[in-house]
Every structure is written in structure tokens, then in C-alpha cells.
Amino acid sequence: MTVAMEGGASSRQARLLAKTREKALSEEKAILDWLRTREDYRPNWEYFLELLADRRIETIEARCQRKAIRLLCNQTPLELIWAFGFQPVKIVCGSLAESAYSAREWPALMCPLIKGILTSLELDPDLANGSWVTPTSCDWVVKFWEISQKVKPGSGTVKFLELPHLKQRPESQKRWLEEIKALNLYLAQLKGKKIDRHKLIEAIQALNRAWMAIIELKKARLEGRLSLSWFLAIIGTFFFDRLDRWTSQVESLIEDLTEKRFSGVKVFLAGSPIFFPNFKLPALMEEAGLMVVADDLCSAERIFPGGQVFEDTSEWGLLASLAGRYHQGCLCPTFGDNERRVHNILAQQQEAQILGVVFVVLKGCHPYDLESSTIESTLKDRGLRFLRLETDYATEDRQNLFTRLEAFGHSLAGV
């Protein structure tokens, strides 16, 4: 009797998981179709949609001809991973269906991104296995590996990077450098050989080239030649192909962006990350007449901390340069000394002529939830309007969000 009951439960679980996969694929197809039918669609941008359509680890490894290193958060030096011949893949999930599947077991106010990734571990067997590098940023990320082992016991290996959360302290900077050195040794063990310093320099230069292409994308968005939705879609494919090929495709895309096609009330977008296929907010902002000309999302402009400058070409010098850039250049809200985040927004008040800030908080994303109140008071003191939106992956709040966004746009425009 017990065996029969267990077998029935297992069968129901399999059916539920299969239905979740079907719903997730339907979500993705709906957004891909929406992008293809937009007036700003270009047939030669299909490359990016194809990358979004198949993000399985097996596919990425075959495409790149490299073993994947699975990443959580943006503090891991990508150049180091490329230099060892691996492919860095940031694991994300913006699927409502996948997040809802995990919601049956985990806390209601758990980060929807983490809930979605836990389901992805079940949907993609190759994802759970392999090597993970996990900086200890927010509490959900810190606990991810522990709870992932309940989903897929004994799968994969993890290298934690203990992130010092007071980045201005010399002790913290020294400690972070030691973590990057330890990562270097970890990757050397995986590869079976020490790092090639010249390969590391090549990787730094390749990422600098990619950063220059992203700067041009940002400029195109600022000038109304590229929409927020396409900006997020393009940046969202960054980890899914070889760096040189992705950069070449972006450079080719930029050549098409010759005409101003968008206008509206200029705003800055901040807060929790936005990942495919959860494009609810970008679509609503565009519909409400808001033109996002700059952002500080870790899924968009902050996907990595910019270009790398170095003088000391020794192995130690290169590692020290990378450690400094990925620590000091990061604007994650988990840092205790993060004044640069506010300064970055205020700088856009002049440079991009923004009139207001839209700050999105995913329910369960506690660092951004806490930070929103302190940022709001500071920005309002400087004359910037501020709209805080709390949401999740569900669609039931679309009308409410649209109404608030539209009213915010009218107030900024003086309507």
C-alpha cells in the first residue's frame, strides 16, 4: 500500500512538472512572438531570439565548445573563467510557471528568481550537475546551494566566494583579493593546469571590446534608437554564446540603429533584476509613454562592472586588478557602503536629463526592498520624482501597474 501511494505521488509529481515545462515554454514563445511582431524588429536580430529560445546548459556548451561554469550574481570575474577555457553562464529564471512550481514547497516571500531556478534544476538535468561559483551576496543566494541539494541531492560542486559587504575598508579589499586567488586555484584544479597569463590578458581585452559595444547600445537607447525591451533581450543573451561571436553580433546590430524611433518621458529604471521571459514591466513602461534612458539593473547595464584597465601584467597584478574592479565597481544593494549607487542615479539627472526614477522591487527581494526607502528620500531631496513598484512574476497586477506608471508619466510631463 505504501509503495503504491509513493508511486502515485511520484506520478502526479511527474505530470505536474511536465505541465510546468509546457507552461514555461508557452511563456517564452509568447514573448519571442511579441518581440518578432514589434515595429522595431529587424530580421537580422534573430540571432538573439534564437539564443533566448534555447538556454539549456547542453546547448550552450555545444555552441561554445566549452564546459560551463554556472554563476549566481555578478561579482565573479568573467575574464578568469574565459582564460581557463570555460564558458561562464549566469543562471537566471524569469518564468512565472517555474517560480510557481517551487512555491508549493518554499516560503511565500522567497525570491521568485531563486524559486524559478530551483525548478530549472528539475527541468534541465545538466543544469544541476557541473561546477557552480557562488558569491555570498544576498541571503537567498547564500542559502541556494543548501536548498538546491534538496531538489537534486548530491549534484554538482560549488565554489563559494565570501563577499565582504563593506567594500571601502582596506581589510575587505584584501580579503576579496584572497577569494579571487582561491577562485584561480579552484579553476586551475578543474582544468588540470595553471592559468596562462597571456590568455587572461586576451580575455580582459575581449571583455573590454564587449563593454564598448554595450556602451553603444546604451547610447542608442538614450537617443531613442533602441527600446528598453530590446535592450534587455540583447543583454540577456550575453552568457549564451562565445564572447567574440556575441560581440560581433551586437556591433552589427548597432549599425542598424540609425533612426530615432522612440520618445517619451525620460526616466531611470532601478531595483530588482528583470529576466526573460518576465518582460511585463518593460512592456507596460513603454505602453505608458515612459522612455527608460538609463538603468542600474544587474540584468542590464550592470551585467558586469565595465571595462578593465591594468598596468601590472604579472599574474598577481592581473588578479588584483580584477578583484578591485568586481568589488569596487559593483553596486549591489547588499553592500553596507553603497553611496555610489545614489550618485550614479543623480549623475543621470544631468547627463540623460531624467525626470524621475522607477524603482521595481520583486516580492521576496529583501535587499532592494530595504534600499528603496533610503534611495527614495535622497532622490526626492534632489528634485527627482520616485515611483516604487512592488510586483512578482504574476500577470494579475498588470492593470494596476499600468495605471500607476501612466499617472507617474503624466505627473512628470506636467499633464
GUVO-509636 format. One record per residue (C-alpha): residue number from 1; residue in three letters; x, y, z. Coordinates in Angstrom, 3 decimals, decimal comma, padded with zeros to 6 digits. Last residue first. Layout:
# residues N
   nr  rest        px        py        pz
  NUM   ALA         X         Y         Z
...
END
This chain:
# residues 415
   nr  rest        px        py        pz
  415   VAL  -000,103   066,921  -017,771
  414   GLY   003,085   068,203  -016,156
  413   ALA   005,254   065,724  -018,018
  412   LEU   006,472   064,165  -014,788
  411   SER   002,952   063,960  -013,389
  410   HIS   001,666   062,428  -016,617
  409   GLY   004,407   059,796  -016,573
  408   PHE   003,611   058,888  -012,975
  407   ALA  -000,087   058,557  -013,841
  406   GLU   000,785   056,190  -016,707
  405   LEU   003,074   054,129  -014,486
  404   ARG   000,426   053,881  -011,745
  403   THR  -002,310   052,853  -014,160
  402   PHE  -000,011   050,375  -015,879
  401   LEU   000,960   048,741  -012,590
  400   ASN  -002,686   048,361  -011,573
  399   GLN  -003,589   046,928  -014,954
  398   ARG  -000,718   044,434  -014,933
  397   ASP  -001,300   043,232  -011,367
  396   GLU  -002,734   039,843  -012,321
  395   THR   000,278   038,997  -014,505
  394   ALA   002,380   037,057  -011,988
  393   TYR   006,184   037,292  -011,942
  392   ASP   006,292   039,474  -008,843
  391   THR   005,480   043,093  -008,040
  390   GLU   006,327   046,037  -005,844
  389   LEU   006,568   049,320  -007,722
  388   ARG   008,233   052,374  -006,195
  387   LEU   007,831   055,621  -008,134
  386   PHE   010,208   058,500  -007,443
  385   ARG   010,233   062,105  -008,645
  384   LEU   013,668   063,723  -008,642
  383   GLY   014,263   067,084  -007,004
  382   ARG   017,434   066,354  -005,063
  381   ASP   015,578   065,806  -001,783
  380   LYS   013,373   063,363  -003,691
  379   LEU   016,471   061,388  -004,618
  378   THR   017,651   061,042  -001,029
  377   SER   014,231   060,091   000,333
  376   GLU   013,675   057,456  -002,360
  375   ILE   017,147   055,934  -002,035
  374   THR   016,629   055,262   001,673
  373   SER   013,189   053,725   001,106
  372   SER   014,200   051,597  -001,874
  371   GLU   017,181   050,041  -000,114
  370   LEU   015,145   047,782   002,145
  369   ASP   013,079   046,331  -000,693
  368   TYR   016,177   046,084  -002,870
  367   PRO   017,927   043,949  -000,249
  366   HIS   014,732   041,931   000,507
  365   CYS   013,900   040,503  -002,912
  364   GLY   010,923   038,472  -001,648
  363   LYS   008,434   040,421  -003,715
  362   LEU   010,372   041,839  -006,644
  361   VAL   011,008   045,524  -006,104
  360   VAL   010,990   047,923  -009,044
  359   PHE   012,213   051,514  -008,693
  358   VAL   011,031   053,920  -011,382
  357   VAL   013,051   057,120  -011,171
  356   GLY   012,086   060,569  -012,406
  355   LEU   012,782   063,467  -014,735
  354   ILE   015,851   062,092  -016,468
  353   GLN   018,008   064,553  -018,350
  352   ALA   020,414   061,828  -019,509
  351   GLU   023,627   063,536  -018,381
  350   GLN   022,118   065,899  -015,800
  349   GLN   019,721   063,690  -013,853
  348   GLN   021,864   060,745  -014,920
  347   ALA   024,543   061,801  -012,424
  346   LEU   021,922   061,592  -009,671
  345   ILE   021,399   057,908  -010,423
  344   ASN   025,116   057,109  -010,228
  343   HIS   025,496   059,179  -007,060
  342   VAL   022,740   057,099  -005,443
  341   ARG   024,502   053,831  -006,264
  340   ARG   027,890   055,320  -005,398
  339   GLU   026,738   055,675  -001,786
  338   ASN   026,950   051,910  -001,326
  337   ASP   028,660   051,316   001,984
  336   GLY   026,782   048,388   003,521
  335   PHE   026,869   046,330   000,359
  334   THR   023,865   044,042  -000,275
  333   PRO   022,387   046,664  -002,587
  332   CYS   024,763   045,547  -005,375
  331   LEU   026,582   048,480  -006,987
  330   CYS   029,725   046,600  -008,050
  329   GLY   032,708   048,610  -009,272
  328   GLN   034,634   048,306  -006,013
  327   HIS   034,336   044,529  -005,850
  326   TYR   034,469   043,415  -009,486
  325   ARG   037,045   046,064  -010,391
  324   GLY   039,273   045,566  -007,386
  323   ALA   039,391   041,801  -007,742
  322   LEU   040,117   042,073  -011,457
  321   SER   043,047   044,438  -010,902
  320   ALA   044,439   042,281  -008,099
  319   LEU   044,198   039,194  -010,310
  318   LEU   046,025   040,995  -013,111
  317   GLY   048,765   042,251  -010,796
  316   TRP   049,281   038,832  -009,215
  315   GLU   049,591   037,167  -012,618
  314   SER   052,016   039,847  -013,753
  313   THR   050,731   042,369  -016,268
  312   ASP   050,843   045,343  -013,875
  311   GLU   049,234   048,265  -015,694
  310   PHE   045,569   047,301  -015,820
  309   VAL   042,292   048,804  -017,022
  308   GLN   039,152   046,648  -017,188
  307   GLY   035,933   047,654  -018,904
  306   GLY   032,591   047,715  -017,148
  305   PRO   031,263   046,156  -013,955
  304   PHE   029,385   043,176  -015,427
  303   ILE   025,661   042,782  -016,113
  302   ARG   025,336   046,251  -014,583
  301   GLU   023,728   047,906  -017,613
  300   ALA   021,093   045,161  -017,911
  299   SER   020,388   042,207  -015,602
  298   CYS   022,233   043,795  -012,673
  297   LEU   019,838   046,704  -013,119
  296   ASP   021,347   050,185  -012,864
  295   ASP   019,316   051,884  -015,540
  294   ALA   019,440   054,569  -018,234
  293   VAL   017,219   056,078  -020,956
  292   VAL   013,966   054,395  -019,973
  291   MET   011,268   056,123  -022,018
  290   LEU   007,898   056,211  -020,294
  289   GLY   004,846   056,515  -022,522
  288   ALA   002,599   054,149  -020,545
  287   GLU   002,878   051,459  -023,227
  286   GLU   006,673   051,607  -022,981
  285   MET   006,513   051,218  -019,214
  284   LEU   003,998   048,376  -019,503
  283   ALA   006,178   046,398  -021,918
  282   PRO   009,270   046,876  -019,775
  281   LEU   007,309   045,770  -016,663
  280   LYS   005,856   042,546  -018,051
  279   PHE   009,091   041,374  -019,670
  278   ASN   009,353   038,272  -017,452
  277   PRO   010,608   035,936  -020,203
  276   PHE   013,430   036,808  -019,781
  275   PHE   014,983   038,449  -016,722
  274   ILE   014,382   041,751  -014,939
  273   PRO   016,667   042,492  -011,985
  272   SER   015,436   044,196  -008,807
  271   GLY   015,823   047,951  -008,432
  270   ALA   016,405   050,824  -010,803
  269   LEU   014,984   052,276  -014,040
  268   PHE   015,757   055,920  -014,833
  267   VAL   013,134   058,016  -016,591
  266   LYS   012,712   060,142  -019,700
  265   VAL   009,101   060,936  -020,607
  264   GLY   008,552   059,715  -024,126
  263   SER   010,279   059,130  -027,409
  262   PHE   011,165   056,189  -029,587
  261   ARG   012,169   055,604  -033,208
  260   LYS   015,300   057,690  -033,682
  259   GLU   016,972   056,332  -036,783
  258   THR   020,418   054,799  -037,356
  257   LEU   020,280   051,659  -035,251
  256   ASP   021,185   049,175  -037,980
  255   GLU   024,954   049,602  -037,420
  254   ILE   024,363   048,784  -033,747
  253   LEU   023,126   045,323  -034,737
  252   SER   026,439   044,527  -036,414
  251   GLU   028,342   045,514  -033,268
  250   VAL   025,971   043,374  -031,217
  249   GLN   026,553   040,380  -033,499
  248   SER   030,318   040,843  -033,308
  247   THR   030,143   040,968  -029,516
  246   TRP   028,160   037,734  -029,349
  245   ARG   030,633   035,972  -031,661
  244   ASP   033,648   037,120  -029,642
  243   LEU   032,081   036,194  -026,307
  242   ARG   031,071   032,681  -027,296
  241   ASP   027,358   032,175  -026,787
  240   PHE   024,705   032,068  -024,046
  239   PHE   026,190   034,361  -021,417
  238   PHE   025,303   037,703  -023,056
  237   THR   021,814   036,672  -024,162
  236   GLY   020,027   038,901  -021,637
  235   ILE   021,881   041,949  -022,926
  234   ILE   020,002   041,607  -026,212
  233   ALA   016,583   040,989  -024,660
  232   LEU   017,021   043,760  -022,104
  231   PHE   017,945   046,311  -024,771
  230   TRP   015,118   045,009  -026,960
  229   SER   012,569   045,701  -024,243
  228   LEU   014,105   049,061  -023,327
  227   SER   013,771   050,276  -026,898
  226   LEU   016,638   051,239  -029,184
  225   ARG   017,125   054,398  -031,298
  224   GLY   015,657   056,777  -028,724
  223   GLU   018,907   058,654  -028,076
  222   LEU   019,451   057,131  -024,639
  221   ARG   018,704   053,653  -026,021
  220   ALA   021,286   054,097  -028,775
  219   LYS   023,845   055,378  -026,253
  218   LYS   023,260   052,350  -024,046
  217   LEU   023,746   050,068  -027,048
  216   GLU   026,964   051,922  -027,885
  215   ILE   028,185   051,405  -024,319
  214   ILE   027,303   047,717  -024,685
  213   ALA   029,594   047,505  -027,728
  212   MET   032,414   049,148  -025,749
  211   TRP   031,836   046,604  -022,990
  210   ALA   032,165   043,735  -025,449
  209   ARG   035,544   045,104  -026,580
  208   ASN   036,649   045,358  -022,949
  207   LEU   035,528   041,748  -022,499
  206   ALA   037,824   040,658  -025,311
  205   GLN   040,731   042,680  -023,867
  204   ILE   040,302   041,071  -020,459
  203   ALA   040,097   037,628  -022,064
  202   GLU   043,277   038,259  -024,058
  201   ILE   045,087   039,369  -020,873
  200   LEU   043,920   036,178  -019,150
  199   LYS   045,099   034,059  -022,072
  198   HIS   048,510   035,757  -021,783
  197   ARG   048,681   034,861  -018,089
  196   ASP   048,032   031,197  -018,823
  195   ILE   046,360   029,847  -015,690
  194   LYS   047,722   026,731  -014,086
  193   LYS   046,738   023,265  -015,248
  192   GLY   044,252   020,484  -014,546
  191   LYS   041,250   022,461  -015,730
  190   LEU   039,159   021,892  -012,624
  189   GLN   042,191   022,295  -010,368
  188   ALA   043,193   025,512  -012,137
  187   LEU   039,622   026,783  -011,715
  186   TYR   039,863   026,251  -007,952
  185   LEU   043,308   027,859  -007,780
  184   ASN   042,044   030,999  -009,549
  183   LEU   038,985   031,031  -007,310
  182   ALA   041,316   030,992  -004,284
  181   LYS   043,165   033,992  -005,712
  180   ILE   039,806   035,705  -006,164
  179   GLU   038,914   034,999  -002,526
  178   GLU   042,286   036,336  -001,359
  177   LEU   041,616   039,535  -003,308
  176   TRP   038,281   039,795  -001,513
  175   ARG   040,013   039,663   001,884
  174   LYS   042,412   042,422   000,945
  173   GLN   039,542   044,618  -000,229
  172   SER   037,635   043,941   002,964
  171   GLU   040,615   044,801   005,164
  170   PRO   041,140   048,018   003,202
  169   ARG   037,556   049,056   004,066
  168   GLN   035,606   050,683   001,237
  167   LYS   033,899   047,408   000,248
  166   LEU   031,959   046,837   003,437
  165   HIS   029,991   043,744   002,363
  164   PRO   032,954   041,392   002,014
  163   LEU   031,875   038,645  -000,431
  162   GLU   032,835   035,104   000,511
  161   LEU   033,239   033,418  -002,860
  160   PHE   031,698   029,966  -002,636
  159   LYS   032,875   027,236  -005,005
  158   VAL   030,136   024,688  -005,612
  157   THR   030,033   021,126  -006,904
  156   GLY   027,307   019,376  -008,882
  155   SER   024,507   017,077  -007,791
  154   GLY   024,482   015,185  -004,495
  153   PRO   020,771   015,682  -003,870
  152   LYS   018,843   017,462  -006,662
  151   VAL   015,905   019,337  -005,118
  150   LYS   017,070   019,037  -001,522
  149   GLN   020,582   019,830  -002,723
  148   SER   019,241   023,069  -004,183
  147   ILE   018,274   024,161  -000,660
  146   GLU   021,859   024,118   000,534
  145   TRP   023,247   025,631  -002,636
  144   PHE   020,758   028,494  -002,601
  143   LYS   021,288   029,508   001,020
  142   VAL   023,892   032,189   000,266
  141   VAL   021,950   033,268  -002,824
  140   TRP   018,794   033,768  -000,762
  139   ASP   020,732   035,652   001,912
  138   CYS   022,072   038,201  -000,576
  137   SER   025,662   038,336  -001,881
  136   THR   027,744   035,304  -000,942
  135   PRO   029,410   034,860  -004,336
  134   THR   028,509   031,494  -005,885
  133   VAL   030,612   029,654  -008,442
  132   TRP   028,961   026,448  -009,661
  131   SER   030,562   023,424  -011,332
  130   GLY   028,764   020,587  -013,098
  129   ASN   025,414   018,967  -012,357
  128   ALA   022,128   020,719  -011,691
  127   LEU   021,995   022,302  -015,130
  126   ASP   022,503   019,024  -016,986
  125   PRO   019,206   017,674  -015,624
  124   ASP   017,239   020,615  -017,100
  123   LEU   013,625   020,630  -015,866
  122   GLU   014,461   019,671  -012,289
  121   LEU   017,222   022,230  -011,845
  120   SER   015,016   024,762  -013,641
  119   THR   012,510   024,368  -010,801
  118   LEU   015,122   025,530  -008,302
  117   ILE   015,994   028,377  -010,691
  116   GLY   012,407   029,627  -010,601
  115   LYS   012,307   029,695  -006,819
  114   ILE   015,619   031,562  -006,796
  113   LEU   014,257   034,219  -009,166
  112   PRO   010,976   034,424  -007,256
  111   CYS   012,901   035,386  -004,064
  110   MET   011,062   033,732  -001,178
  109   LEU   008,068   035,576   000,218
  108   ALA   005,755   032,547   000,062
  107   PRO   008,343   030,266   001,631
  106   TRP   009,260   027,065  -000,285
  105   GLU   007,315   023,908  -001,072
  104   ARG   004,385   024,823  -003,305
  103   ALA   006,170   027,983  -004,468
  102   SER   008,570   025,802  -006,458
  101   TYR   006,015   025,288  -009,246
  100   ALA   005,018   028,969  -009,156
   99   SER   008,571   030,084  -009,946
   98   GLU   008,751   027,730  -012,909
   97   ALA   005,396   028,857  -014,292
   96   LEU   006,150   032,552  -013,763
   95   SER   009,402   032,267  -015,687
   94   GLY   012,069   034,927  -015,156
   93   CYS   014,890   032,498  -014,406
   92   VAL   018,607   033,092  -014,047
   91   ILE   021,805   031,045  -014,138
   90   LYS   024,771   033,133  -015,251
   89   VAL   026,823   031,066  -017,660
   88   PRO   030,599   031,476  -017,765
   87   GLN   032,142   029,336  -020,540
   86   PHE   035,406   027,607  -019,606
   85   GLY   038,789   027,836  -021,337
   84   PHE   040,827   028,854  -018,301
   83   ALA   041,056   032,443  -019,558
   82   TRP   037,274   032,524  -020,029
   81   ILE   036,729   031,825  -016,325
   80   LEU   039,238   034,455  -015,213
   79   GLU   037,748   037,053  -017,545
   78   LEU   034,313   036,528  -016,003
   77   PRO   035,449   037,818  -012,619
   76   THR   032,665   036,619  -010,241
   75   GLN   030,796   039,517  -008,596
   74   ASN   027,739   039,448  -010,837
   73   CYS   025,321   037,078  -009,140
   72   LEU   024,956   033,296  -009,410
   71   LEU   027,241   031,530  -011,862
   70   ARG   027,391   028,144  -013,581
   69   ILE   030,755   027,304  -015,108
   68   ALA   030,079   025,766  -018,489
   67   LYS   032,380   023,403  -020,360
   66   ARG   033,439   024,794  -023,701
   65   GLN   032,604   024,177  -027,366
   64   CYS   030,605   027,423  -027,296
   63   ARG   027,519   026,125  -029,090
   62   ALA   027,816   022,637  -027,616
   61   GLU   028,259   024,042  -024,103
   60   ILE   025,312   026,412  -024,589
   59   THR   023,074   023,615  -025,888
   58   GLU   023,866   021,271  -023,000
   57   ILE   023,375   024,091  -020,497
   56   ARG   019,900   024,760  -021,844
   55   ARG   019,242   028,325  -022,932
   54   ASP   017,264   027,560  -026,086
   53   ALA   014,788   030,256  -027,179
   52   LEU   016,823   033,134  -025,775
   51   LEU   019,761   032,301  -028,037
   50   GLU   017,427   032,057  -031,025
   49   LEU   015,979   035,446  -030,150
   48   PHE   019,452   036,982  -030,130
   47   TYR   020,356   035,626  -033,577
   46   GLU   017,000   036,811  -034,946
   45   TRP   018,354   040,358  -034,883
   44   ASN   018,946   040,092  -038,654
   43   PRO   015,175   040,087  -039,166
   42   ARG   014,825   043,524  -037,506
   41   TYR   012,016   044,178  -035,021
   40   ASP   011,270   047,826  -034,176
   39   GLU   007,619   047,572  -035,268
   38   ARG   007,046   044,718  -032,836
   37   THR   005,895   041,373  -034,217
   36   ARG   009,121   039,478  -033,541
   35   LEU   009,362   040,778  -029,969
   34   TRP   005,808   039,658  -029,232
   33   ASP   006,467   036,234  -030,764
   32   LEU   009,518   035,835  -028,502
   31   ILE   007,454   036,956  -025,502
   30   ALA   004,650   034,464  -026,227
   29   LYS   007,122   031,673  -027,007
   28   GLU   008,784   032,126  -023,616
   27   GLU   005,524   031,930  -021,724
   26   SER   004,428   028,869  -023,724
   25   LEU   007,736   027,148  -022,969
   24   ALA   007,172   027,795  -019,273
   23   LYS   003,614   026,467  -019,448
   22   GLU   004,746   023,235  -021,127
   21   ARG   007,571   022,748  -018,630
   20   THR   005,138   023,304  -015,765
   19   LYS   002,760   020,723  -017,245
   18   ALA   005,609   018,204  -017,378
   17   LEU   006,496   019,002  -013,758
   16   LEU   002,899   018,485  -012,692
   15   ARG   002,720   015,171  -014,554
   14   ALA   005,969   013,989  -012,953
   13   GLN   004,765   014,993  -009,488
   12   ARG   001,486   013,143  -010,013
   11   SER   003,431   010,012  -010,983
   10   SER   005,688   010,313  -007,955
    9   ALA   002,683   010,689  -005,689
    8   GLY   001,086   007,610  -007,231
    7   GLY   004,279   005,585  -006,808
    6   GLU   004,511   006,625  -003,189
    5   MET   000,925   005,542  -002,630
    4   ALA   001,510   002,211  -004,355
    3   VAL   004,647   001,587  -002,316
    2   THR   002,817   002,380   000,895
    1   MET   000,000   000,000   000,000
END
